[in-house]
Amino acid sequence: MIFSKGHVENQEFWNKTDIPTFEQEDFQNVQVLMGNFTKVGKTFKQRCVRTYFLVKQFLLYSDVGKGNQIKGFVQLDTVYCQFHQFEQGLEISLINNGYQIHLYTDDIQQYNIWVEALSNCCILSDFDKTYKLGAQIGQGSFSTVHQCQNKEGETYAVKIIKKQTIKQINKNKNYEEQLLNEIQALRMFNHPNILKLYRVYENQSNIYLLTEYIDGPELVSQQSSKKVYSQEDLRIMIINILSAIEQIHLQKVMHRDIKPQNILLNGNDIQRPVIIDFGLAAFTWQKQIPFPQCGSPGYSAPEVLKYEESKKLYNQQCDIFSIGITLFVVLYGYNPFKQNDLKQTIKKNTEAYFEIPASKYPKPLENLICQMTKKYPKDRITISEALNHQFFKTPFFCQISLPKQIVSKQYHDINAKGETHIHMHASMEMDQGIHYVSQANTQTTPQNVGNKNRTISILSVPISRKSQEYLKQQEISSFSRASNEKEQNQFDKFGIRLPSKTLPQQKNQQYEFEDEYQLNNFEHDNNFVDQEHLHKLNFSINSKLFQTSKLNIHKNDNCL
């Protein structure tokens, strides 16, 4: 059992204090189950009948006929559940906090209803018996994503997380808590534009998150850019994204990583966007959220970037800022904060200043983006105000194509002028989803020995083996070129070798890693950093790393 958060010292299976109360709004679109089950006492094995209630993620119980007097409850996110059919009856086994209870019934209909409901709330253990694993469709450092099918042939996606890796990185419990946040948040939603989580499984080696399978590309991609859309398509897309965010915020959840890579187009249909990747989700009621300084440079709200300075916890308005920048990227084809250097990107992102270029889009749409991306949360438009913005009542006519990739303004302007043979550093075209965090504690590291102040570290980007080999080749090429230049400089204009003593400045000269490339129809390396790298709190920036990407790059031997 990996989730130790549910293990509370000196507490048995049921929590009999702080019993939750539910408001009327809590029951909207929620099925509340009530049923009588026979329970066998753990000490004297006596049998007694109790009434059980399932409300959202909470299981509560009372004596029969006294439903208004709840005696105990348990939150099911970290409860393990098994189902058995014996000759003497139907059994539901629940394990929590090291304790196990068994509930029995002879009513097969009631049993099936509760099996289905508890399977959506608890952690199960029979993944291998229920699903057939298919092709791998994604990979992170500590997880892989596969297609899978059930016995009826229905297709799902499953995220497989290795438990051994979690145990190795889980010294401060932040990753475990963040994973639990992801599970709890996804279980709250039932919205067509939010990724649906169906089941959570665990066995001796892995944790499985079974979700719906979205057959479609990212919002910004080669595939999505091949279609031409109307102004109505754009309007419906924006409404659906805002509607999904409204649902997320109603459940008191912050996504904290809204960006084009985390929005998929179901069936490659712009009218059917789906928000995915809740790996950085947090609840507004949490007093201490895991990894408070996180997200992706170029999209995060300024208050998230500056959290360590202000120490003031931000709210759901941080998602509004990210949506505004995402819309800007979709409409204008570049990220307004993107710079050659990651530090500069974060600096411009923190300043939150950019200009909206002249375009074919109506002024109300430009105003919507401006209202979403105000620097200070209190000045920013709310999600309900955004859904009622004047833009959605403004008629306009134009055809729209989504961008193929996310680039800097400089490269976008060059493309707009048709200067396709300009040589750019590959680092300018990277859009790695880097998550940055500050240290969660004041432990000293090789970088800050003796310094008790908290430091901010940028997490390095993992690159594929092919990219690593490419990087190594370019380092060799750079060294070789530097050696050739040094050798050439030892001859004067008449071809006579100069004495080495006339070139003292070359003795300790260091050549920076720098090269120029011709970029032709490149694509992003989707091996970007996700929430699974957040435990690496003490990595310094490797400048060479950000100057390469898994692009279709062809070296131009004739560049000047």
C-alpha positions as CSV (number, residue, x, y, z in Angstrom):
1,M,0.0,0.0,0.0
2,I,1.6,3.2,-1.2
3,F,-0.7,5.9,0.2
4,S,0.4,6.4,3.8
5,K,-1.6,9.6,4.1
6,G,-4.7,7.5,5.0
7,H,-2.7,5.9,7.8
8,V,-3.4,7.9,11.0
9,E,-1.9,6.9,14.3
10,N,-4.2,5.9,17.1
11,Q,-7.2,5.8,14.7
12,E,-9.2,2.8,13.6
13,F,-11.1,2.2,10.4
14,W,-13.8,4.8,11.1
15,N,-13.2,8.4,11.9
16,K,-15.8,9.3,14.6
17,T,-14.9,12.9,15.0
18,D,-15.2,15.9,12.6
19,I,-18.0,14.2,10.7
20,P,-18.5,16.1,7.5
21,T,-21.7,18.0,6.8
22,F,-23.0,18.5,3.3
23,E,-24.7,21.5,1.8
24,Q,-27.5,21.2,-0.8
25,E,-25.1,22.2,-3.6
26,D,-22.9,19.2,-2.7
27,F,-25.7,16.9,-3.9
28,Q,-26.0,18.5,-7.4
29,N,-25.2,15.9,-10.1
30,V,-24.2,13.4,-7.3
31,Q,-25.8,10.1,-6.7
32,V,-26.2,9.3,-3.0
33,L,-26.4,5.6,-2.2
34,M,-28.0,4.2,1.0
35,G,-28.1,0.5,1.8
36,N,-28.2,-1.9,4.8
37,F,-25.4,-4.4,5.2
38,T,-24.6,-7.0,7.8
39,K,-21.3,-6.4,9.6
40,V,-19.4,-9.0,11.6
41,G,-17.8,-7.7,14.8
42,K,-14.0,-8.0,15.0
43,T,-13.9,-9.1,18.6
44,F,-16.9,-11.4,19.4
45,K,-17.8,-12.0,15.7
46,Q,-21.4,-10.9,16.4
47,R,-23.5,-9.9,13.4
48,C,-25.3,-6.6,13.3
49,V,-27.1,-4.7,10.6
50,R,-26.1,-1.1,9.8
51,T,-27.1,1.6,7.3
52,Y,-24.3,2.9,5.1
53,F,-24.4,6.0,3.0
54,L,-22.1,6.8,0.0
55,V,-21.8,10.6,-0.7
56,K,-19.1,11.6,-3.2
57,Q,-15.9,10.2,-1.8
58,F,-17.3,9.6,1.8
59,L,-18.7,6.4,3.2
60,L,-20.7,7.0,6.4
61,Y,-22.7,4.7,8.7
62,S,-25.5,4.8,11.3
63,D,-27.7,2.4,13.1
64,V,-30.7,1.2,11.2
65,G,-33.5,3.8,11.2
66,K,-31.3,6.5,12.6
67,G,-29.8,8.0,9.4
68,N,-29.8,11.5,11.0
69,Q,-27.3,10.3,13.6
70,I,-24.1,9.5,11.7
71,K,-21.7,7.5,14.0
72,G,-18.6,7.5,11.8
73,F,-17.2,8.1,8.3
74,V,-14.1,7.4,6.1
75,Q,-12.8,9.1,3.0
76,L,-12.4,6.5,0.3
77,D,-9.5,7.8,-1.7
78,T,-7.0,5.8,0.2
79,V,-9.2,2.8,1.1
80,Y,-8.5,-0.5,-0.6
81,C,-11.5,-2.5,-1.8
82,Q,-12.1,-6.1,-2.8
83,F,-15.3,-8.0,-3.8
84,H,-16.1,-11.7,-3.2
85,Q,-19.1,-13.9,-4.0
86,F,-19.3,-16.9,-1.6
87,E,-21.9,-19.6,-1.2
88,Q,-23.0,-18.0,2.1
89,G,-23.3,-14.5,0.7
90,L,-21.9,-11.6,-1.1
91,E,-18.9,-9.8,0.6
92,I,-17.4,-6.3,0.3
93,S,-14.0,-6.0,2.0
94,L,-12.6,-2.5,2.9
95,I,-9.1,-1.9,4.2
96,N,-8.1,1.4,5.8
97,N,-5.5,2.5,8.3
98,G,-4.4,-1.1,8.8
99,Y,-8.0,-2.2,9.7
100,Q,-10.3,-4.3,7.6
101,I,-14.1,-4.6,7.7
102,H,-16.4,-7.0,5.9
103,L,-19.9,-6.1,4.7
104,Y,-22.4,-8.8,3.7
105,T,-25.7,-8.9,1.7
106,D,-27.9,-11.5,0.0
107,D,-29.3,-8.9,-2.4
108,I,-27.5,-9.3,-5.7
109,Q,-28.9,-6.1,-7.2
110,Q,-27.8,-4.0,-4.2
111,Y,-24.4,-5.7,-4.3
112,N,-23.8,-4.9,-8.0
113,I,-24.8,-1.2,-7.5
114,W,-22.4,-0.8,-4.6
115,V,-19.6,-2.7,-6.3
116,E,-19.8,-0.2,-9.2
117,A,-20.0,2.8,-7.0
118,L,-17.2,1.8,-4.6
119,S,-15.0,0.9,-7.6
120,N,-15.1,4.5,-8.7
121,C,-14.1,5.7,-5.2
122,C,-11.6,3.2,-3.8
123,I,-8.3,1.6,-4.9
124,L,-8.7,-1.8,-6.6
125,S,-6.2,-4.6,-7.1
126,D,-7.3,-6.7,-10.1
127,F,-6.1,-4.6,-13.1
128,D,-4.4,-7.6,-14.8
129,K,-7.5,-9.7,-14.6
130,T,-9.8,-7.0,-16.0
131,Y,-7.8,-5.2,-18.7
132,K,-5.4,-6.2,-21.5
133,L,-2.5,-3.9,-21.8
134,G,-1.9,-2.5,-25.3
135,A,0.6,-0.2,-27.1
136,Q,2.5,2.5,-25.2
137,I,1.4,6.0,-26.2
138,G,3.4,8.1,-23.8
139,Q,6.2,8.1,-21.3
140,G,7.6,10.1,-18.4
141,S,10.5,9.4,-16.1
142,F,8.5,7.5,-13.6
143,S,5.4,6.4,-15.6
144,T,4.2,5.2,-18.9
145,V,0.9,5.6,-20.6
146,H,-0.6,2.7,-22.6
147,Q,-3.8,1.9,-24.4
148,C,-5.7,-1.0,-22.8
149,Q,-9.0,-2.8,-23.4
150,N,-11.5,-4.5,-21.2
151,K,-13.1,-7.8,-21.9
152,E,-15.9,-6.1,-23.9
153,G,-13.3,-4.5,-26.2
154,E,-13.7,-0.9,-25.0
155,T,-10.5,1.2,-25.2
156,Y,-9.0,3.2,-22.4
157,A,-5.8,4.9,-21.5
158,V,-3.9,3.9,-18.4
159,K,-1.1,5.7,-16.7
160,I,1.3,3.2,-15.0
161,I,3.4,4.5,-12.1
162,K,6.2,2.4,-10.6
163,K,5.8,2.2,-6.8
164,Q,9.5,1.5,-6.3
165,T,10.4,4.9,-7.9
166,I,7.8,6.7,-5.7
167,K,9.3,5.1,-2.6
168,Q,12.8,6.3,-3.6
169,I,11.8,9.9,-4.2
170,N,9.1,10.1,-1.5
171,K,11.2,11.2,1.5
172,N,9.2,14.4,2.1
173,K,5.9,12.9,1.0
174,N,5.3,15.7,-1.4
175,Y,5.1,13.5,-4.4
176,E,2.7,11.1,-2.7
177,E,0.5,14.0,-1.7
178,Q,0.6,15.4,-5.2
179,L,-0.4,12.1,-6.7
180,L,-3.3,11.8,-4.3
181,N,-4.4,15.3,-5.2
182,E,-4.4,14.3,-8.9
183,I,-6.6,11.3,-8.1
184,Q,-9.0,13.2,-5.8
185,A,-9.4,16.0,-8.2
186,L,-10.1,13.9,-11.3
187,R,-12.7,11.8,-9.4
188,M,-14.7,15.0,-8.7
189,F,-15.3,15.9,-12.3
190,N,-17.9,14.7,-14.8
191,H,-17.5,17.1,-17.6
192,P,-17.1,16.4,-21.4
193,N,-14.1,18.8,-21.6
194,I,-12.2,17.3,-18.6
195,L,-10.3,14.0,-18.7
196,K,-12.4,11.3,-17.1
197,L,-10.8,9.1,-14.4
198,Y,-12.6,5.7,-14.2
199,R,-10.6,3.5,-11.8
200,V,-7.4,3.4,-9.7
201,Y,-5.6,0.1,-9.2
202,E,-2.6,-1.0,-7.3
203,N,-0.6,-4.2,-7.1
204,Q,2.8,-5.1,-5.6
205,S,4.8,-3.1,-8.2
206,N,2.6,-0.5,-9.9
207,I,-0.2,2.1,-9.5
208,Y,-2.7,2.3,-12.5
209,L,-4.8,5.3,-13.3
210,L,-7.4,4.2,-15.8
211,T,-8.8,7.1,-17.8
212,E,-10.8,7.7,-21.0
213,Y,-8.8,7.4,-24.2
214,I,-8.7,10.7,-26.2
215,D,-8.1,10.0,-29.8
216,G,-6.8,13.4,-31.0
217,P,-3.7,15.7,-31.0
218,E,-2.6,18.5,-28.8
219,L,-4.1,22.0,-29.3
220,V,-0.9,23.2,-31.0
221,S,0.5,20.4,-33.2
222,Q,1.3,19.5,-36.8
223,Q,-1.9,17.4,-37.0
224,S,-4.3,20.1,-35.6
225,S,-2.8,22.8,-37.9
226,K,-3.9,21.0,-41.0
227,K,-7.6,22.1,-40.7
228,V,-9.2,25.4,-41.3
229,Y,-11.8,26.5,-38.8
230,S,-14.5,29.2,-38.7
231,Q,-15.0,31.9,-36.2
232,E,-17.8,29.9,-34.7
233,D,-15.5,27.0,-34.1
234,L,-13.1,29.3,-32.3
235,R,-15.9,30.7,-30.2
236,I,-17.2,27.3,-29.2
237,M,-13.7,26.1,-28.3
238,I,-13.1,29.0,-26.0
239,I,-16.5,28.6,-24.3
240,N,-15.9,24.9,-23.7
241,I,-12.4,25.5,-22.2
242,L,-13.9,28.2,-19.9
243,S,-16.8,25.9,-19.0
244,A,-14.3,23.1,-18.0
245,I,-12.3,25.6,-15.9
246,E,-15.5,26.8,-14.2
247,Q,-16.3,23.2,-13.2
248,I,-12.8,22.7,-11.9
249,H,-13.0,25.9,-9.8
250,L,-16.5,25.0,-8.5
251,Q,-14.8,21.9,-6.9
252,K,-12.3,24.3,-5.2
253,V,-9.5,22.9,-7.4
254,M,-6.6,24.7,-9.1
255,H,-5.2,23.0,-12.2
256,R,-1.9,25.1,-12.1
257,D,-0.6,23.9,-15.5
258,I,-2.9,25.1,-18.2
259,K,-1.1,25.3,-21.5
260,P,-1.6,24.1,-25.1
261,Q,0.2,20.8,-24.4
262,N,-2.4,20.0,-21.8
263,I,-5.4,20.5,-24.0
264,L,-6.3,17.7,-26.5
265,L,-8.7,17.9,-29.4
266,N,-11.0,14.9,-29.2
267,G,-11.3,13.5,-32.7
268,N,-9.1,16.4,-33.9
269,D,-12.2,18.6,-33.4
270,I,-11.5,22.2,-32.2
271,Q,-15.0,22.2,-30.7
272,R,-14.2,19.3,-28.4
273,P,-11.1,20.3,-26.3
274,V,-10.3,18.2,-23.3
275,I,-8.2,19.4,-20.4
276,I,-5.7,16.8,-19.2
277,D,-2.7,16.3,-16.8
278,F,-3.9,17.2,-13.3
279,G,-0.5,16.2,-11.9
280,L,-0.1,19.7,-10.4
281,A,-3.7,20.1,-9.2
282,A,-4.2,21.5,-5.7
283,F,-7.2,22.4,-3.5
284,T,-7.8,25.9,-2.3
285,W,-8.7,24.6,1.1
286,Q,-5.2,23.0,1.6
287,K,-3.2,25.0,4.1
288,Q,0.1,23.8,2.7
289,I,-0.1,22.7,-0.9
290,P,2.7,20.5,-2.4
291,F,5.1,22.3,-4.7
292,P,3.6,25.7,-4.4
293,Q,6.0,27.2,-7.0
294,C,5.3,25.2,-10.1
295,G,3.9,25.2,-13.6
296,S,5.5,25.9,-17.0
297,P,7.5,29.0,-17.9
298,G,5.6,31.3,-20.2
299,Y,2.2,30.2,-18.9
300,S,2.3,30.4,-15.1
301,A,0.7,33.4,-13.3
302,P,3.1,35.9,-11.8
303,E,1.9,35.2,-8.2
304,V,2.8,31.5,-8.7
305,L,6.3,32.4,-9.9
306,K,6.8,34.8,-7.0
307,Y,5.3,32.6,-4.3
308,E,8.5,32.2,-2.3
309,E,8.9,36.0,-2.1
310,S,5.4,36.8,-1.1
311,K,4.6,33.7,1.0
312,K,1.0,34.5,0.3
313,L,-0.9,31.6,-1.1
314,Y,-2.5,32.2,-4.5
315,N,-6.0,31.2,-5.6
316,Q,-7.8,29.9,-8.7
317,Q,-7.2,33.1,-10.5
318,C,-3.8,31.7,-11.5
319,D,-5.6,29.4,-14.0
320,I,-7.3,32.4,-15.6
321,F,-3.9,33.9,-16.4
322,S,-2.7,30.6,-18.0
323,I,-5.9,30.4,-20.1
324,G,-5.3,33.9,-21.4
325,I,-1.7,33.1,-22.5
326,T,-2.8,29.8,-24.0
327,L,-5.4,31.7,-26.1
328,F,-2.8,34.2,-27.1
329,V,-0.5,31.4,-28.4
330,V,-3.4,29.8,-30.3
331,L,-4.5,33.1,-32.0
332,Y,-1.2,34.7,-32.7
333,G,1.2,31.8,-33.1
334,Y,3.8,32.6,-30.5
335,N,4.3,32.8,-26.8
336,P,4.7,36.5,-25.7
337,F,7.2,35.7,-22.9
338,K,9.4,33.2,-24.8
339,Q,13.1,34.2,-24.9
340,N,16.4,32.6,-25.8
341,D,17.2,32.1,-22.2
342,L,15.0,30.4,-19.6
343,K,15.7,32.9,-16.9
344,Q,14.7,35.7,-19.2
345,T,11.5,33.9,-20.1
346,I,10.6,33.6,-16.4
347,K,11.5,37.2,-15.9
348,K,9.2,38.4,-18.6
349,N,6.5,36.0,-17.5
350,T,6.8,37.5,-14.0
351,E,6.5,41.0,-15.3
352,A,3.4,40.0,-17.3
353,Y,3.8,42.7,-19.9
354,F,3.3,42.0,-23.6
355,E,1.7,43.7,-26.6
356,I,-1.2,42.4,-28.7
357,P,-0.3,42.6,-32.4
358,A,-2.6,43.9,-35.1
359,S,-4.8,41.1,-36.4
360,K,-8.0,40.0,-38.0
361,Y,-9.6,39.3,-34.6
362,P,-12.3,41.6,-33.1
363,K,-11.4,44.0,-30.3
364,P,-13.6,42.2,-27.7
365,L,-11.5,39.1,-28.1
366,E,-8.3,41.1,-27.6
367,N,-10.0,42.7,-24.5
368,L,-10.9,39.2,-23.1
369,I,-7.2,38.2,-23.3
370,C,-6.1,41.4,-21.7
371,Q,-8.6,41.0,-18.9
372,M,-7.4,37.4,-18.3
373,T,-3.7,38.3,-18.2
374,K,-3.6,41.2,-15.7
375,K,-0.5,41.0,-13.5
376,Y,-2.4,41.1,-10.2
377,P,-5.1,38.5,-9.4
378,K,-7.5,41.0,-8.0
379,D,-7.5,42.9,-11.3
380,R,-8.0,39.7,-13.3
381,I,-11.4,38.8,-14.8
382,T,-13.1,35.8,-13.0
383,I,-14.3,32.7,-14.8
384,S,-17.9,33.7,-14.6
385,E,-17.2,37.1,-15.9
386,A,-15.2,35.6,-18.7
387,L,-18.1,33.3,-19.8
388,N,-20.3,36.4,-20.0
389,H,-17.8,38.6,-21.8
390,Q,-18.9,40.8,-24.7
391,F,-16.8,38.7,-27.1
392,F,-19.3,35.9,-27.2
393,K,-22.0,38.3,-28.4
394,T,-19.9,40.0,-31.0
395,P,-20.3,38.9,-34.6
396,F,-17.2,38.5,-36.7
397,F,-16.1,36.6,-39.8
398,C,-12.7,35.0,-40.4
399,Q,-11.0,31.7,-41.1
400,I,-8.6,30.3,-38.5
401,S,-5.7,27.9,-38.6
402,L,-4.0,26.6,-35.4
403,P,-0.2,27.0,-35.2
404,K,2.0,24.0,-35.9
405,Q,4.4,24.7,-33.0
406,I,5.0,27.2,-30.3
407,V,7.8,29.6,-31.1
408,S,9.3,32.9,-29.9
409,K,8.1,36.3,-31.2
410,Q,11.4,36.8,-33.0
411,Y,11.1,33.5,-34.9
412,H,7.4,34.2,-35.6
413,D,8.2,37.6,-37.1
414,I,10.9,36.1,-39.3
415,N,8.5,33.5,-40.6
416,A,5.9,36.2,-41.2
417,K,8.3,38.0,-43.4
418,G,9.1,34.9,-45.4
419,E,12.7,34.7,-44.3
420,T,12.7,31.0,-44.0
421,H,16.5,30.6,-44.4
422,I,17.5,32.7,-41.4
423,H,19.7,30.7,-39.0
424,M,18.3,30.5,-35.5
425,H,19.6,28.8,-32.4
426,A,17.6,25.7,-31.6
427,S,17.2,26.9,-28.1
428,M,14.9,29.7,-29.3
429,E,12.3,27.2,-30.6
430,M,12.1,25.0,-27.5
431,D,8.9,24.8,-25.6
432,Q,9.8,22.3,-23.0
433,G,7.2,22.1,-20.2
434,I,9.6,22.9,-17.5
435,H,8.3,22.9,-13.9
436,Y,10.2,25.0,-11.5
437,V,9.9,24.8,-7.7
438,S,11.6,26.3,-4.7
439,Q,13.1,24.1,-2.0
440,A,10.4,22.8,0.3
441,N,12.9,22.8,3.2
442,T,16.2,24.4,4.1
443,Q,18.4,21.4,3.6
444,T,21.9,22.3,2.4
445,T,23.1,21.0,-0.9
446,P,26.3,21.1,-2.9
447,Q,25.1,24.3,-4.4
448,N,24.2,26.1,-1.2
449,V,26.4,24.6,1.6
450,G,26.3,26.9,4.5
451,N,23.4,28.9,3.1
452,K,20.3,28.5,5.2
453,N,18.2,30.7,2.9
454,R,15.7,29.0,0.6
455,T,17.0,28.9,-3.0
456,I,15.1,28.5,-6.2
457,S,16.3,25.8,-8.6
458,I,15.3,25.2,-12.2
459,L,14.8,21.6,-13.0
460,S,16.8,20.3,-15.9
461,V,15.1,18.8,-18.9
462,P,15.4,15.1,-19.6
463,I,16.2,14.4,-23.2
464,S,16.1,11.2,-25.2
465,R,19.1,9.0,-26.0
466,K,19.1,10.3,-29.6
467,S,19.1,13.9,-28.4
468,Q,21.9,13.1,-26.0
469,E,24.0,11.6,-28.8
470,Y,23.2,14.6,-30.9
471,L,24.4,16.9,-28.1
472,K,27.6,15.0,-27.7
473,Q,28.3,15.2,-31.4
474,Q,27.7,19.0,-31.4
475,E,30.1,19.4,-28.5
476,I,32.7,17.5,-30.5
477,S,31.9,19.6,-33.5
478,S,32.2,22.8,-31.5
479,F,35.6,21.7,-30.1
480,S,36.8,20.7,-33.5
481,R,35.7,24.1,-35.0
482,A,37.4,26.0,-32.2
483,S,40.6,24.0,-32.8
484,N,40.5,24.8,-36.5
485,E,40.0,28.5,-35.8
486,K,42.9,28.5,-33.4
487,E,45.1,26.8,-36.0
488,Q,44.0,29.2,-38.8
489,N,44.7,32.2,-36.6
490,Q,48.3,31.1,-36.3
491,F,49.0,32.2,-40.0
492,D,49.2,35.8,-41.2
493,K,47.6,37.1,-44.4
494,F,50.7,35.9,-46.4
495,G,50.4,32.3,-45.1
496,I,53.4,32.6,-42.7
497,R,53.0,30.8,-39.4
498,L,53.1,33.2,-36.5
499,P,55.1,32.5,-33.3
500,S,52.9,31.1,-30.5
501,K,54.2,33.8,-28.2
502,T,52.3,36.5,-30.2
503,L,49.0,34.8,-29.3
504,P,49.0,34.7,-25.5
505,Q,45.3,35.3,-25.3
506,Q,44.6,31.9,-26.8
507,K,46.3,30.0,-24.1
508,N,43.3,30.1,-21.7
509,Q,40.7,30.9,-24.2
510,Q,37.4,29.0,-23.7
511,Y,35.0,28.5,-26.5
512,E,31.3,28.6,-25.6
513,F,29.0,25.9,-27.0
514,E,27.3,27.7,-29.9
515,D,26.3,26.7,-33.3
516,E,23.7,27.7,-35.9
517,Y,21.3,25.5,-37.6
518,Q,18.7,25.6,-40.4
519,L,15.3,24.6,-39.0
520,N,13.1,22.8,-41.5
521,N,9.7,21.6,-40.5
522,F,10.8,20.8,-37.0
523,E,8.6,19.3,-34.3
524,H,8.9,19.5,-30.6
525,D,10.5,16.9,-28.4
526,N,7.4,15.9,-26.4
527,N,9.7,14.5,-23.7
528,F,9.1,17.6,-21.6
529,V,9.3,17.8,-17.8
530,D,6.1,16.8,-16.0
531,Q,5.2,16.7,-12.4
532,E,7.2,13.5,-11.9
533,H,10.4,15.6,-11.9
534,L,9.3,17.9,-9.1
535,H,11.3,15.9,-6.6
536,K,14.6,17.0,-8.1
537,L,14.9,20.1,-6.1
538,N,18.6,20.8,-6.4
539,F,19.5,20.8,-10.1
540,S,21.3,23.8,-11.6
541,I,20.7,25.0,-15.1
542,N,22.7,23.4,-17.8
543,S,22.9,26.1,-20.4
544,K,23.9,23.6,-23.1
545,L,20.8,21.5,-22.4
546,F,18.5,24.3,-23.4
547,Q,20.3,24.8,-26.7
548,T,19.2,21.5,-28.2
549,S,15.9,19.8,-28.8
550,K,14.8,16.7,-30.6
551,L,14.2,18.6,-33.8
552,N,14.6,17.7,-37.5
553,I,17.7,19.9,-37.7
554,H,20.0,20.0,-40.6
555,K,23.4,21.7,-40.2
556,N,23.9,24.3,-42.8
557,D,27.5,24.1,-44.0
558,N,27.2,27.4,-45.9
559,C,26.0,29.6,-43.0
560,L,27.9,32.8,-42.7
